[in-house]
């Protein structure tokens, strides 16, 4: 929620389960940046047609919507290298995924790795 006052703009998080400060620091930001969130939402809609309105694939069931979200988010973060995250050496270019940039893994996963990795936790 953004609240404008005579002494400036004050940001206050009113939703979400993630710890805001660590998440922002992983993304390289010190304050809330709505453009990052909107970019992620747009990318998510491109990869998962169930999130797009006025299509035949639009999710009517929250259960299937959660599953399809999971099936599109994990490969995007673990299996697909992103051009903006690559590191250039003198000798070569090292490609990285968002999960590698966040320190969650040390390599680009194959689809087989992702499908065979057990999921910890449960449906929350």
Secondary structure, DSSP 8 states (H G I E B T S, - for coil): -EEEETTEEEE---S-SS-HHHHHHHHT-SS--HHHHHHHHHHHHHH-GGGSSSSTT----HHHHHHHHHHHHHIIIII--EEEEEEE-SS-EEEE-HHHHTTS-SS---HHHHHHS---S---
